[in-house]
Amino acid sequence: MPRVDRLVLGIFGRINAGKSTLMNLLTQQETSIVDPDPGTTADIKSSLMEIHGLGPVRILDTAGLDEGCQLGEKKRRKTLSALEEVDLAILVIDPVQAFLSGNLDVETSVSAMARRSGRNLCAVFNMHADAREKLSGSGATLDEAVDFCRSALVDRSGTPQARLDLCRGENVTGLVELIRQAGPRQGRQPELLPFVAGGLPVLLNIPLDEESPGGRLLRPQEMAMEYLLGLGVPIGIYRTDLMLARSSSKRISSGERERFQSFLGSIGGSHGVQLVLTDSQAVDVMSRWVPEEIPLTTFSIMMINSTSGGNLPLFAEGAAALDHLGPGDRVLITEACNHDRVAEDIGTVQIPRKLSEAVPGIGIEHAFGREFPSPEELAEYSLVIHCGGCMISPQKLSARVARLAEAGVPVTNYGIVLSWLEGPDVLERVLRPWKEQS
């Protein structure tokens, strides 16, 4: 299925400010449950839609940030984590509720964190029909209550804002216009393989093994094929038997090598193939078998460059930390997806084994799935090794990179590490195509 890059909009605020009501108004359906009882939104709700003038978006409705108790604190941490990952934070404020509470802790924290994280921010003042009546005993006007709330915004006059009764369906037009005004425009995504041109074929080396899912290829493989076909580039797909290729029997390994080189020659050989794109776990074999004249790189390196918005140099620079690892250093291996680990899993078996052999005495830990350590926890590590990021959004990867920068911890990538383990010449080779096109 084609990958659709979406802007992420997050809805934030205190309990019962009108966050879920805004979600339902925007999506024009009952996406989120609305109820006067506090804490109705127990987890992050997500909805996909298209906003004309902005493009495809994903909208997150989050739990209130001011809920007490232990469960409320867990919700709060999850909500703040979501705020790191959005392109636009929509701060919903009930001016009566906030004014009567006498504090703006929630609104101030959302505004400050959006500013600190470099996220766009807009504010929606939820103007209930009975707002003036509720304020009548306070001695303040509704305008004064709104002005009080505006003081929580880091940039009071520059923050896009609107006063809307979110219970009135006709106000969806004003809400969409505010989001269009405040939201960032979709930037041009980096080309998947920017150094590839039409004409000469590209060989994809896909060594199917016990970890490969049945009935389909992995997402990076599908994305590469779709991209290359779109350019009109002929594609050769080859499966190397890594067990035979690495056999201690020279007769067996030579036979497997000859089979590969015969296929390579059939689609053009040294002067007719413009790139070999390989699974990272086969880089030890491909770096020896692919003639030096043919550019070589890996799916994992391709994906981390794409998902990071072209920030491959950050992950390449992080590889320098590998040269300085020593006994007692802690390394975190992290993957953005969850799957059951079988056989020679690349993250839990291959990289840990090879890295421990190269640097005896290091400690290796793992973090899988959506959760990612805080900057304080990350500061305990000497290096973080990230997967290709094929199942993570650019926003989520950006949030992770920001946490690592705050912690002062270098980050690199699966494909880069496996190439480094084969020696500096191999690492330089797989990064060379990217450097030459920049």
C-alpha beads as a LAMMPS data file, in Angstrom:
LAMMPS data file: protein, C-alpha beads

438 atoms
437 bonds

1 atom types
1 bond types

-500.0 500.0 xlo xhi
-500.0 500.0 ylo yhi
-500.0 500.0 zlo zhi

Masses

1 110.0

Atoms # bond

1 1 1 0.000 0.000 0.000
2 1 1 1.455 3.431 -0.898
3 1 1 2.769 5.473 1.968
4 1 1 0.820 8.689 2.579
5 1 1 2.746 11.337 4.478
6 1 1 0.268 13.219 6.635
7 1 1 0.508 16.323 8.736
8 1 1 -0.328 15.503 12.343
9 1 1 -2.705 17.766 14.261
10 1 1 -2.972 17.309 18.044
11 1 1 -5.789 18.632 20.241
12 1 1 -4.684 19.601 23.760
13 1 1 -6.120 21.241 26.851
14 1 1 -7.581 20.607 30.250
15 1 1 -10.407 18.205 31.108
16 1 1 -13.812 19.217 29.697
17 1 1 -12.402 22.191 27.777
18 1 1 -14.020 20.870 24.579
19 1 1 -11.247 18.838 22.956
20 1 1 -13.432 15.919 21.901
21 1 1 -16.175 18.316 20.823
22 1 1 -13.637 20.009 18.548
23 1 1 -12.581 16.622 17.167
24 1 1 -16.186 15.747 16.327
25 1 1 -16.837 19.180 14.806
26 1 1 -13.779 18.896 12.594
27 1 1 -14.412 15.321 11.439
28 1 1 -18.183 15.899 11.173
29 1 1 -18.901 12.644 12.979
30 1 1 -18.843 11.244 16.505
31 1 1 -15.176 10.302 16.430
32 1 1 -14.684 10.923 20.154
33 1 1 -17.085 10.317 23.018
34 1 1 -18.288 13.566 24.586
35 1 1 -19.505 13.486 28.194
36 1 1 -19.517 15.990 31.087
37 1 1 -17.869 13.428 33.377
38 1 1 -14.148 14.230 33.772
39 1 1 -11.616 11.901 32.161
40 1 1 -13.890 10.538 29.404
41 1 1 -10.984 10.504 26.919
42 1 1 -8.866 7.732 28.405
43 1 1 -6.414 7.332 25.545
44 1 1 -5.398 9.125 22.377
45 1 1 -8.065 8.942 19.669
46 1 1 -6.901 9.196 16.060
47 1 1 -8.756 10.102 12.883
48 1 1 -7.655 10.554 9.254
49 1 1 -9.064 13.165 6.894
50 1 1 -8.209 15.570 4.093
51 1 1 -8.239 19.320 4.721
52 1 1 -8.330 21.322 1.490
53 1 1 -5.405 23.676 1.290
54 1 1 -3.461 21.648 3.846
55 1 1 -3.572 18.082 2.536
56 1 1 -3.982 14.687 4.228
57 1 1 -3.877 14.937 8.023
58 1 1 -4.044 12.728 11.086
59 1 1 -5.865 14.248 14.059
60 1 1 -5.122 13.223 17.646
61 1 1 -7.621 13.844 20.452
62 1 1 -5.732 13.625 23.735
63 1 1 -6.630 13.230 27.400
64 1 1 -6.917 16.275 29.650
65 1 1 -3.632 17.405 31.153
66 1 1 -5.021 18.334 34.559
67 1 1 -6.450 14.993 35.670
68 1 1 -5.219 13.969 39.110
69 1 1 -4.425 10.470 40.445
70 1 1 -1.880 7.930 39.206
71 1 1 -3.851 7.043 36.061
72 1 1 -4.146 10.724 35.234
73 1 1 -0.365 11.094 35.409
74 1 1 0.054 8.227 32.941
75 1 1 -2.402 9.935 30.585
76 1 1 -0.515 13.205 31.013
77 1 1 2.821 11.645 30.035
78 1 1 1.245 10.097 26.951
79 1 1 -0.369 13.387 25.973
80 1 1 2.894 15.322 26.326
81 1 1 4.654 12.650 24.285
82 1 1 2.057 13.160 21.537
83 1 1 2.671 16.909 21.627
84 1 1 6.307 16.265 20.668
85 1 1 5.153 14.488 17.519
86 1 1 2.558 16.832 16.035
87 1 1 2.999 19.436 13.319
88 1 1 0.279 21.646 14.776
89 1 1 -0.881 21.777 18.404
90 1 1 -4.472 22.995 18.775
91 1 1 -4.894 24.342 22.305
92 1 1 -8.567 24.266 23.358
93 1 1 -9.426 26.740 26.113
94 1 1 -12.726 27.159 27.905
95 1 1 -12.196 30.764 29.076
96 1 1 -14.811 30.512 31.821
97 1 1 -13.398 27.262 33.177
98 1 1 -9.824 28.591 33.095
99 1 1 -10.688 31.997 34.577
100 1 1 -12.692 30.534 37.464
101 1 1 -9.897 28.057 38.245
102 1 1 -7.530 30.977 38.799
103 1 1 -4.568 29.310 37.054
104 1 1 -3.304 28.660 33.554
105 1 1 -0.875 25.829 34.279
106 1 1 -2.157 23.558 31.501
107 1 1 -2.363 26.281 28.866
108 1 1 1.078 27.643 29.760
109 1 1 2.703 24.199 29.619
110 1 1 1.214 23.386 26.183
111 1 1 2.219 26.767 24.776
112 1 1 5.758 26.563 26.170
113 1 1 6.307 22.973 25.067
114 1 1 5.055 23.692 21.541
115 1 1 7.475 26.623 21.341
116 1 1 10.360 24.579 22.757
117 1 1 9.675 21.687 20.356
118 1 1 9.325 23.947 17.339
119 1 1 5.673 22.933 16.795
120 1 1 3.087 25.249 15.277
121 1 1 0.404 26.346 17.759
122 1 1 -3.075 27.800 17.539
123 1 1 -5.661 28.493 20.242
124 1 1 -9.410 27.902 20.133
125 1 1 -11.482 29.654 22.802
126 1 1 -14.576 27.520 23.301
127 1 1 -17.377 30.068 23.686
128 1 1 -20.284 28.148 25.219
129 1 1 -23.725 29.670 24.753
130 1 1 -24.057 30.091 28.543
131 1 1 -20.507 31.423 29.076
132 1 1 -21.599 34.929 30.176
133 1 1 -24.156 33.484 32.546
134 1 1 -21.518 31.264 34.200
135 1 1 -19.247 34.290 34.654
136 1 1 -21.948 36.550 36.040
137 1 1 -20.989 36.079 39.693
138 1 1 -17.266 36.594 39.143
139 1 1 -17.336 40.307 38.348
140 1 1 -15.452 39.713 35.076
141 1 1 -16.617 40.021 31.505
142 1 1 -16.144 37.280 28.921
143 1 1 -13.595 39.453 27.082
144 1 1 -11.620 39.818 30.312
145 1 1 -11.675 36.040 30.825
146 1 1 -10.353 35.523 27.283
147 1 1 -7.608 38.122 27.829
148 1 1 -6.638 36.333 31.038
149 1 1 -6.289 33.070 29.089
150 1 1 -4.339 34.719 26.261
151 1 1 -1.610 35.549 28.760
152 1 1 -0.657 31.839 28.727
153 1 1 0.367 32.029 25.064
154 1 1 4.093 32.557 24.547
155 1 1 3.335 34.777 21.571
156 1 1 -0.006 36.354 22.472
157 1 1 -0.561 38.390 19.325
158 1 1 1.300 36.083 16.915
159 1 1 -0.459 32.837 17.871
160 1 1 -3.374 32.193 15.468
161 1 1 -6.571 32.032 17.500
162 1 1 -10.335 31.991 17.169
163 1 1 -13.415 32.293 19.393
164 1 1 -15.887 29.561 18.457
165 1 1 -18.796 27.762 20.069
166 1 1 -17.641 24.230 19.298
167 1 1 -21.137 22.840 19.811
168 1 1 -22.457 24.696 16.769
169 1 1 -21.977 22.793 13.511
170 1 1 -21.767 25.914 11.346
171 1 1 -18.515 26.864 13.111
172 1 1 -16.616 24.094 11.314
173 1 1 -15.793 26.599 8.558
174 1 1 -14.072 28.959 10.993
175 1 1 -12.250 26.050 12.628
176 1 1 -10.912 24.730 9.316
177 1 1 -9.824 28.230 8.296
178 1 1 -7.903 28.624 11.576
179 1 1 -6.159 25.279 11.074
180 1 1 -5.275 26.184 7.478
181 1 1 -3.837 29.481 8.691
182 1 1 -1.838 27.927 11.537
183 1 1 -0.763 24.622 10.022
184 1 1 2.560 24.131 8.299
185 1 1 2.491 23.365 4.620
186 1 1 3.640 19.933 3.553
187 1 1 7.304 20.211 2.724
188 1 1 8.658 18.356 -0.266
189 1 1 9.743 14.911 0.888
190 1 1 13.262 13.846 -0.081
191 1 1 13.513 11.495 -3.025
192 1 1 13.748 7.879 -1.896
193 1 1 16.844 7.221 -4.038
194 1 1 17.852 10.674 -5.268
195 1 1 20.963 9.486 -7.105
196 1 1 19.062 7.020 -9.338
197 1 1 18.140 8.056 -12.870
198 1 1 15.973 6.423 -15.507
199 1 1 17.462 3.910 -17.901
200 1 1 19.915 1.451 -16.380
201 1 1 18.569 -1.271 -14.060
202 1 1 18.781 -1.459 -10.285
203 1 1 19.275 -4.783 -8.527
204 1 1 17.374 -5.367 -5.269
205 1 1 18.984 -8.056 -3.126
206 1 1 16.325 -9.542 -0.823
207 1 1 17.604 -12.546 1.160
208 1 1 14.303 -14.006 2.382
209 1 1 14.763 -15.820 5.685
210 1 1 12.748 -17.086 8.653
211 1 1 12.003 -13.519 9.727
212 1 1 10.440 -12.521 6.412
213 1 1 6.623 -12.197 6.612
214 1 1 4.596 -14.633 4.561
215 1 1 2.705 -13.423 1.507
216 1 1 4.324 -10.021 1.196
217 1 1 7.584 -8.123 1.053
218 1 1 8.741 -5.658 3.672
219 1 1 7.670 -2.045 3.326
220 1 1 11.100 -0.670 2.278
221 1 1 11.289 -3.273 -0.484
222 1 1 7.814 -2.387 -1.756
223 1 1 8.546 1.344 -1.538
224 1 1 11.792 0.967 -3.490
225 1 1 10.060 -1.014 -6.240
226 1 1 7.206 1.476 -6.530
227 1 1 9.643 4.403 -6.641
228 1 1 11.879 2.810 -9.273
229 1 1 8.943 1.746 -11.448
230 1 1 7.677 5.327 -11.292
231 1 1 10.996 6.463 -12.731
232 1 1 10.850 3.831 -15.447
233 1 1 13.891 2.055 -14.041
234 1 1 14.183 -1.681 -14.839
235 1 1 14.383 -3.745 -11.644
236 1 1 16.179 -7.010 -11.025
237 1 1 15.164 -8.845 -7.846
238 1 1 17.517 -11.443 -6.440
239 1 1 17.553 -13.669 -3.383
240 1 1 20.971 -14.523 -1.989
241 1 1 21.087 -17.644 0.191
242 1 1 23.158 -16.182 3.024
243 1 1 23.784 -19.541 4.653
244 1 1 25.407 -20.832 1.446
245 1 1 27.173 -17.526 0.807
246 1 1 28.817 -17.678 4.238
247 1 1 29.588 -21.389 4.147
248 1 1 33.048 -22.409 5.348
249 1 1 33.163 -24.687 2.299
250 1 1 34.760 -22.695 -0.476
251 1 1 33.028 -24.881 -3.046
252 1 1 29.598 -24.060 -1.654
253 1 1 30.224 -20.316 -1.171
254 1 1 31.871 -20.009 -4.592
255 1 1 28.887 -21.692 -6.216
256 1 1 26.515 -19.207 -4.589
257 1 1 28.737 -16.308 -5.639
258 1 1 28.863 -17.490 -9.236
259 1 1 25.080 -17.781 -9.295
260 1 1 24.783 -14.150 -8.108
261 1 1 27.360 -12.838 -10.557
262 1 1 25.670 -14.657 -13.402
263 1 1 22.396 -12.915 -12.587
264 1 1 24.142 -9.565 -12.204
265 1 1 25.739 -10.042 -15.613
266 1 1 22.408 -10.953 -17.187
267 1 1 20.942 -7.538 -16.320
268 1 1 23.972 -5.494 -17.333
269 1 1 26.921 -6.247 -15.081
270 1 1 29.499 -3.659 -14.042
271 1 1 28.688 -1.236 -16.851
272 1 1 24.928 -1.715 -17.010
273 1 1 23.670 -1.766 -13.380
274 1 1 23.449 1.633 -11.725
275 1 1 22.870 0.452 -8.139
276 1 1 22.649 -2.611 -5.916
277 1 1 20.259 -2.054 -3.018
278 1 1 20.594 -4.777 -0.402
279 1 1 19.143 -5.879 2.887
280 1 1 21.531 -4.610 5.581
281 1 1 22.155 -8.066 6.993
282 1 1 23.683 -9.098 3.651
283 1 1 26.087 -6.174 3.380
284 1 1 29.030 -8.415 4.391
285 1 1 28.377 -10.577 1.323
286 1 1 27.358 -7.854 -1.120
287 1 1 30.349 -5.642 -0.300
288 1 1 32.594 -8.499 -1.510
289 1 1 30.518 -9.705 -4.438
290 1 1 29.335 -6.455 -6.039
291 1 1 32.049 -4.949 -8.267
292 1 1 33.471 -1.700 -6.901
293 1 1 32.283 0.206 -9.979
294 1 1 28.620 -0.426 -9.029
295 1 1 27.232 1.796 -6.240
296 1 1 25.980 -0.151 -3.204
297 1 1 23.750 0.846 -0.311
298 1 1 21.077 -0.678 1.970
299 1 1 17.311 -0.517 2.462
300 1 1 17.763 0.586 6.074
301 1 1 19.959 3.544 5.110
302 1 1 17.473 4.477 2.363
303 1 1 14.597 4.462 4.854
304 1 1 16.259 6.444 7.648
305 1 1 17.192 9.127 5.120
306 1 1 13.602 9.261 3.858
307 1 1 11.850 9.203 7.244
308 1 1 14.230 11.777 8.735
309 1 1 13.577 14.182 5.873
310 1 1 17.039 13.811 4.373
311 1 1 18.907 13.946 7.672
312 1 1 21.131 10.951 6.908
313 1 1 24.303 12.933 7.852
314 1 1 23.120 12.950 11.499
315 1 1 23.027 9.142 11.560
316 1 1 26.281 8.846 9.606
317 1 1 28.026 11.176 12.074
318 1 1 26.664 9.094 14.949
319 1 1 28.684 6.143 13.667
320 1 1 31.826 7.901 14.923
321 1 1 30.737 6.958 18.455
322 1 1 31.235 3.300 17.533
323 1 1 34.989 3.916 17.323
324 1 1 35.067 5.056 20.961
325 1 1 32.904 2.412 22.651
326 1 1 34.534 0.480 25.449
327 1 1 33.741 -1.987 28.252
328 1 1 30.915 -0.766 30.465
329 1 1 29.387 1.572 27.856
330 1 1 25.643 1.159 27.356
331 1 1 24.104 0.995 23.879
332 1 1 20.372 1.191 23.178
333 1 1 19.008 -0.620 20.122
334 1 1 15.573 0.713 19.226
335 1 1 12.927 -0.296 16.692
336 1 1 9.760 1.608 15.900
337 1 1 7.625 -1.492 15.324
338 1 1 6.676 -4.550 17.326
339 1 1 6.893 -8.102 15.995
340 1 1 7.740 -11.467 17.464
341 1 1 11.477 -12.066 17.360
342 1 1 12.468 -15.298 15.649
343 1 1 15.690 -16.946 14.459
344 1 1 18.487 -14.504 13.552
345 1 1 16.565 -11.336 14.385
346 1 1 18.596 -8.360 13.238
347 1 1 17.957 -6.184 16.312
348 1 1 18.062 -8.741 19.114
349 1 1 20.524 -11.281 17.711
350 1 1 22.685 -10.148 14.793
351 1 1 23.701 -6.625 15.819
352 1 1 24.164 -7.472 19.549
353 1 1 26.285 -10.523 18.729
354 1 1 28.522 -8.762 16.215
355 1 1 28.823 -5.595 18.299
356 1 1 29.741 -7.561 21.430
357 1 1 32.426 -9.388 19.467
358 1 1 33.816 -6.087 18.165
359 1 1 33.619 -4.304 21.533
360 1 1 33.737 -6.841 24.402
361 1 1 32.166 -5.767 27.660
362 1 1 29.560 -3.304 26.368
363 1 1 26.003 -3.384 27.662
364 1 1 23.247 -3.692 25.058
365 1 1 19.586 -2.892 25.792
366 1 1 16.465 -2.613 23.651
367 1 1 13.405 -0.391 23.212
368 1 1 10.682 -1.558 20.840
369 1 1 7.437 -0.043 19.597
370 1 1 5.913 3.380 20.209
371 1 1 7.525 4.122 23.564
372 1 1 10.850 5.942 23.632
373 1 1 12.923 6.842 26.703
374 1 1 12.965 10.353 28.149
375 1 1 16.043 12.581 27.693
376 1 1 17.020 11.812 31.292
377 1 1 16.959 8.075 30.609
378 1 1 18.720 8.451 27.257
379 1 1 21.596 10.345 28.867
380 1 1 22.746 7.052 30.416
381 1 1 23.664 5.643 26.989
382 1 1 26.795 6.160 24.908
383 1 1 24.964 5.479 21.639
384 1 1 21.491 4.768 20.267
385 1 1 21.134 2.508 17.215
386 1 1 17.817 3.080 15.415
387 1 1 16.113 0.900 12.812
388 1 1 15.307 2.224 9.350
389 1 1 12.058 3.757 10.598
390 1 1 9.825 2.314 7.885
391 1 1 6.887 1.955 10.319
392 1 1 7.273 5.322 12.052
393 1 1 6.044 8.753 10.985
394 1 1 8.512 11.536 10.213
395 1 1 7.011 13.486 13.130
396 1 1 7.632 10.674 15.606
397 1 1 11.211 10.190 14.399
398 1 1 11.778 13.937 14.656
399 1 1 10.572 13.847 18.277
400 1 1 12.990 11.024 19.039
401 1 1 15.883 12.895 17.440
402 1 1 14.981 15.972 19.515
403 1 1 15.071 13.927 22.729
404 1 1 18.462 12.509 21.773
405 1 1 19.779 15.996 21.033
406 1 1 18.543 17.205 24.428
407 1 1 20.285 14.244 26.074
408 1 1 23.464 14.809 24.055
409 1 1 23.518 11.204 22.819
410 1 1 24.655 10.273 19.278
411 1 1 22.349 8.176 17.115
412 1 1 23.072 5.915 14.174
413 1 1 21.235 3.283 12.171
414 1 1 21.062 -0.487 11.618
415 1 1 22.434 -0.355 8.074
416 1 1 25.251 1.974 9.096
417 1 1 26.260 -0.192 12.075
418 1 1 26.286 -3.439 10.086
419 1 1 28.436 -1.735 7.453
420 1 1 30.804 -0.310 10.125
421 1 1 31.241 -3.807 11.502
422 1 1 32.599 -4.871 8.095
423 1 1 35.224 -2.140 8.147
424 1 1 35.658 1.559 7.266
425 1 1 35.849 0.859 3.532
426 1 1 32.436 -0.817 3.531
427 1 1 30.882 1.991 5.590
428 1 1 32.321 4.580 3.237
429 1 1 31.023 2.632 0.246
430 1 1 27.366 2.386 1.345
431 1 1 27.298 6.088 2.261
432 1 1 29.099 7.219 -0.908
433 1 1 26.001 7.407 -3.193
434 1 1 24.281 9.735 -0.725
435 1 1 27.315 11.972 -0.331
436 1 1 27.881 12.262 -4.059
437 1 1 24.340 13.473 -4.742
438 1 1 24.256 16.074 -1.924

Bonds

1 1 1 2
2 1 2 3
3 1 3 4
4 1 4 5
5 1 5 6
6 1 6 7
7 1 7 8
8 1 8 9
9 1 9 10
10 1 10 11
11 1 11 12
12 1 12 13
13 1 13 14
14 1 14 15
15 1 15 16
16 1 16 17
17 1 17 18
18 1 18 19
19 1 19 20
20 1 20 21
21 1 21 22
22 1 22 23
23 1 23 24
24 1 24 25
25 1 25 26
26 1 26 27
27 1 27 28
28 1 28 29
29 1 29 30
30 1 30 31
31 1 31 32
32 1 32 33
33 1 33 34
34 1 34 35
35 1 35 36
36 1 36 37
37 1 37 38
38 1 38 39
39 1 39 40
40 1 40 41
41 1 41 42
42 1 42 43
43 1 43 44
44 1 44 45
45 1 45 46
46 1 46 47
47 1 47 48
48 1 48 49
49 1 49 50
50 1 50 51
51 1 51 52
52 1 52 53
53 1 53 54
54 1 54 55
55 1 55 56
56 1 56 57
57 1 57 58
58 1 58 59
59 1 59 60
60 1 60 61
61 1 61 62
62 1 62 63
63 1 63 64
64 1 64 65
65 1 65 66
66 1 66 67
67 1 67 68
68 1 68 69
69 1 69 70
70 1 70 71
71 1 71 72
72 1 72 73
73 1 73 74
74 1 74 75
75 1 75 76
76 1 76 77
77 1 77 78
78 1 78 79
79 1 79 80
80 1 80 81
81 1 81 82
82 1 82 83
83 1 83 84
84 1 84 85
85 1 85 86
86 1 86 87
87 1 87 88
88 1 88 89
89 1 89 90
90 1 90 91
91 1 91 92
92 1 92 93
93 1 93 94
94 1 94 95
95 1 95 96
96 1 96 97
97 1 97 98
98 1 98 99
99 1 99 100
100 1 100 101
101 1 101 102
102 1 102 103
103 1 103 104
104 1 104 105
105 1 105 106
106 1 106 107
107 1 107 108
108 1 108 109
109 1 109 110
110 1 110 111
111 1 111 112
112 1 112 113
113 1 113 114
114 1 114 115
115 1 115 116
116 1 116 117
117 1 117 118
118 1 118 119
119 1 119 120
120 1 120 121
121 1 121 122
122 1 122 123
123 1 123 124
124 1 124 125
125 1 125 126
126 1 126 127
127 1 127 128
128 1 128 129
129 1 129 130
130 1 130 131
131 1 131 132
132 1 132 133
133 1 133 134
134 1 134 135
135 1 135 136
136 1 136 137
137 1 137 138
138 1 138 139
139 1 139 140
140 1 140 141
141 1 141 142
142 1 142 143
143 1 143 144
144 1 144 145
145 1 145 146
146 1 146 147
147 1 147 148
148 1 148 149
149 1 149 150
150 1 150 151
151 1 151 152
152 1 152 153
153 1 153 154
154 1 154 155
155 1 155 156
156 1 156 157
157 1 157 158
158 1 158 159
159 1 159 160
160 1 160 161
161 1 161 162
162 1 162 163
163 1 163 164
164 1 164 165
165 1 165 166
166 1 166 167
167 1 167 168
168 1 168 169
169 1 169 170
170 1 170 171
171 1 171 172
172 1 172 173
173 1 173 174
174 1 174 175
175 1 175 176
176 1 176 177
177 1 177 178
178 1 178 179
179 1 179 180
180 1 180 181
181 1 181 182
182 1 182 183
183 1 183 184
184 1 184 185
185 1 185 186
186 1 186 187
187 1 187 188
188 1 188 189
189 1 189 190
190 1 190 191
191 1 191 192
192 1 192 193
193 1 193 194
194 1 194 195
195 1 195 196
196 1 196 197
197 1 197 198
198 1 198 199
199 1 199 200
200 1 200 201
201 1 201 202
202 1 202 203
203 1 203 204
204 1 204 205
205 1 205 206
206 1 206 207
207 1 207 208
208 1 208 209
209 1 209 210
210 1 210 211
211 1 211 212
212 1 212 213
213 1 213 214
214 1 214 215
215 1 215 216
216 1 216 217
217 1 217 218
218 1 218 219
219 1 219 220
220 1 220 221
221 1 221 222
222 1 222 223
223 1 223 224
224 1 224 225
225 1 225 226
226 1 226 227
227 1 227 228
228 1 228 229
229 1 229 230
230 1 230 231
231 1 231 232
232 1 232 233
233 1 233 234
234 1 234 235
235 1 235 236
236 1 236 237
237 1 237 238
238 1 238 239
239 1 239 240
240 1 240 241
241 1 241 242
242 1 242 243
243 1 243 244
244 1 244 245
245 1 245 246
246 1 246 247
247 1 247 248
248 1 248 249
249 1 249 250
250 1 250 251
251 1 251 252
252 1 252 253
253 1 253 254
254 1 254 255
255 1 255 256
256 1 256 257
257 1 257 258
258 1 258 259
259 1 259 260
260 1 260 261
261 1 261 262
262 1 262 263
263 1 263 264
264 1 264 265
265 1 265 266
266 1 266 267
267 1 267 268
268 1 268 269
269 1 269 270
270 1 270 271
271 1 271 272
272 1 272 273
273 1 273 274
274 1 274 275
275 1 275 276
276 1 276 277
277 1 277 278
278 1 278 279
279 1 279 280
280 1 280 281
281 1 281 282
282 1 282 283
283 1 283 284
284 1 284 285
285 1 285 286
286 1 286 287
287 1 287 288
288 1 288 289
289 1 289 290
290 1 290 291
291 1 291 292
292 1 292 293
293 1 293 294
294 1 294 295
295 1 295 296
296 1 296 297
297 1 297 298
298 1 298 299
299 1 299 300
300 1 300 301
301 1 301 302
302 1 302 303
303 1 303 304
304 1 304 305
305 1 305 306
306 1 306 307
307 1 307 308
308 1 308 309
309 1 309 310
310 1 310 311
311 1 311 312
312 1 312 313
313 1 313 314
314 1 314 315
315 1 315 316
316 1 316 317
317 1 317 318
318 1 318 319
319 1 319 320
320 1 320 321
321 1 321 322
322 1 322 323
323 1 323 324
324 1 324 325
325 1 325 326
326 1 326 327
327 1 327 328
328 1 328 329
329 1 329 330
330 1 330 331
331 1 331 332
332 1 332 333
333 1 333 334
334 1 334 335
335 1 335 336
336 1 336 337
337 1 337 338
338 1 338 339
339 1 339 340
340 1 340 341
341 1 341 342
342 1 342 343
343 1 343 344
344 1 344 345
345 1 345 346
346 1 346 347
347 1 347 348
348 1 348 349
349 1 349 350
350 1 350 351
351 1 351 352
352 1 352 353
353 1 353 354
354 1 354 355
355 1 355 356
356 1 356 357
357 1 357 358
358 1 358 359
359 1 359 360
360 1 360 361
361 1 361 362
362 1 362 363
363 1 363 364
364 1 364 365
365 1 365 366
366 1 366 367
367 1 367 368
368 1 368 369
369 1 369 370
370 1 370 371
371 1 371 372
372 1 372 373
373 1 373 374
374 1 374 375
375 1 375 376
376 1 376 377
377 1 377 378
378 1 378 379
379 1 379 380
380 1 380 381
381 1 381 382
382 1 382 383
383 1 383 384
384 1 384 385
385 1 385 386
386 1 386 387
387 1 387 388
388 1 388 389
389 1 389 390
390 1 390 391
391 1 391 392
392 1 392 393
393 1 393 394
394 1 394 395
395 1 395 396
396 1 396 397
397 1 397 398
398 1 398 399
399 1 399 400
400 1 400 401
401 1 401 402
402 1 402 403
403 1 403 404
404 1 404 405
405 1 405 406
406 1 406 407
407 1 407 408
408 1 408 409
409 1 409 410
410 1 410 411
411 1 411 412
412 1 412 413
413 1 413 414
414 1 414 415
415 1 415 416
416 1 416 417
417 1 417 418
418 1 418 419
419 1 419 420
420 1 420 421
421 1 421 422
422 1 422 423
423 1 423 424
424 1 424 425
425 1 425 426
426 1 426 427
427 1 427 428
428 1 428 429
429 1 429 430
430 1 430 431
431 1 431 432
432 1 432 433
433 1 433 434
434 1 434 435
435 1 435 436
436 1 436 437
437 1 437 438
